[in-house]
């Protein structure tokens, strides 16, 4: 399973990348708006910190605008994956961009039919938002199970990128279901390393070690 950080913050990315287990980055317009930098410059800085896919979102409503933005973004760095929204225009753009070998992450996916359409359009990643579905009383993880099953049934190459992750349980469930990637905020990434019994065990071992005679 690949782990992406869902952020545009360079300090968070630097810290997560230093662990050696970070595989990529996803951004969206909201995350970019939190950083005081131009879009392009921020993307290039992110690409210099992580050697893996970096998703950058288009903001046009129409396919033509998305395609133009996507071509521009894809030229910035070889690791850029362009995000198009799960709309009819977004899928028209996805089909054309995939034909040009520009990788597309179809975002804002909330149903299995949408995921199928994205795969048929040639999406490189499909991003179902589990947390936002949970927020409105639907099961985000049931959607992941359905998408993984469908993509396996038809051997679609599109990778399932689980987004809008809120906690480590989402990550474990996604792994059990065979999803390809989880993208998560830095807080959840940190939580994946931790268990209170590990901290307690380290404390106890170090305390006991102090009683071991040292050869001088
Ligand atoms: O970047 C897409 C997605 O992960 C956003 O998540 O937390 O805003 O629902 P969230």
Boltz pocket constraint, residues with backbone or C-beta under 6 A from the ligand:
constraints:
  - pocket:
      binder: B
      contacts: [[A, 6], [A, 26], [A, 27], [A, 28], [A, 129], [A, 131], [A, 132], [A, 163], [A, 164], [A, 165], [A, 183]]
      max_distance: 6.0
